[in-house]
Amino acid sequence: MNTVVLVGRVGRDAEVRYFESGKVKANFSLAVNRWDSKTKSEVTDWFNVDVWDKQAEFAGEYVKKGRQVAIDGRIAQNKWTDKATGEDKESFMVVATEIRFLGSKRDAEVL
């Protein structure tokens, strides 16, 4: 099962893109802290998050840098060939199905 839950802070405001097909996509980065037992310090992992359709429009309005959120979703992979080098590339991202704002009662609504 491909399921991921992340809690962290938004690294940049959500950017919204509208496509000719009528689809809407928002993307933003999410910083998630974890404890590294080897270095005995906190480490920050960065994730790129995509949100689609109606949730994307809400994300564009409310997902702002510094806000703490919980993301439910799945991990997705993109593969492509770099036109300049001919090299095969790949990247991973989180496709969010739900965004919950953490913090004050007003911020706790679910998108």
N, C-alpha and C positions, 0 to 999 in steps of 0.2 A: 504494500500500500504506500502510495506516495503522498504523504501528509507532513506538513511542517507548521509549527507554531513558533513565532518569534516575538519577543518583547524587547523593544529598544526605542531609541530616539531617532526621529527623522533627520537625515543629514542635509537634505535640500528640499525646497518646496516641490510639491508634485507638479510635473509638466503635463499638460493635457494636449493630445493630438486628435484631430477629427479626420476620418478617412472618407473617401468618396462613397464607400459602401454603406456609410451610416454608422459604422462602428466608432467607438470612442475608447481611447486608451490613455491612462495616466501612468507615469512612472516617477519613482523617487528612490532615494537611497535610505537605508536603515542601518544604524550603528547598534550592534548588540555586544554587550560586555560579557566576558566570561573569565573565570579564574583559571590561570595556567599553573598547574602544580609544579612544573619543572622550574619555571622562573619565579614562582611564588609571587606573582603579580597579576593584576587585571589586564586583559588583552581585549581589544576591540576588533570584532569581525564586521565587515561591511557587506551588505546585501543590496542588490538592485531588485526593486519590487515593481511589478506591473499590475495594474488594475484595469478591468474592462467595463465598458458600457455605462449603465447608470451609476455604478459605484465609482467609476472613473471621474464623472462630473462632480460628485460629492468630494472625492479626494482632491481634485483640483481646487476646490473652494476651501477645504478644511485641513488638509494635510500640509502642515507648515514646518519649516526647519525648527528643530528643538523640541517639538511635541513628542510626548511619550505615547506609543501605540503598541497594541498587540495585533499581530497579523496571523490569520489562519489561511493556509493555501497549499500549494504544491510546488515542487521544484521542476523547472522546465529547462531544456537545453536547446541552444541555437548552434547550428553548424553552418559554416560558409567557407568559401575559398577567397582568400585575399587577392584582389585583382592585381595589385602591384607586385606581389611576390609569388603568387600561385600556391601559396602555403594554405593548407587546411587549418581552419581555426574553429574554436568552440568556446561558448560561454554558458554560464548557468545563471538563472535568476529565480526569483520566487514570484509565482502568479497568485495574487491574493484573491481569496473568495470572501473574506470578511476582514474588516478593519475595526478595531475597538479603540477608542481614545481612553487613555488612562489618566488619572489625576482627579480634577474636580468633578463634581456631580454633572455639571453641564457638559464636560468633555467625555462622559462615559457612554454617549449614544453609540449605537452600532450602525456602521454603513453597510 
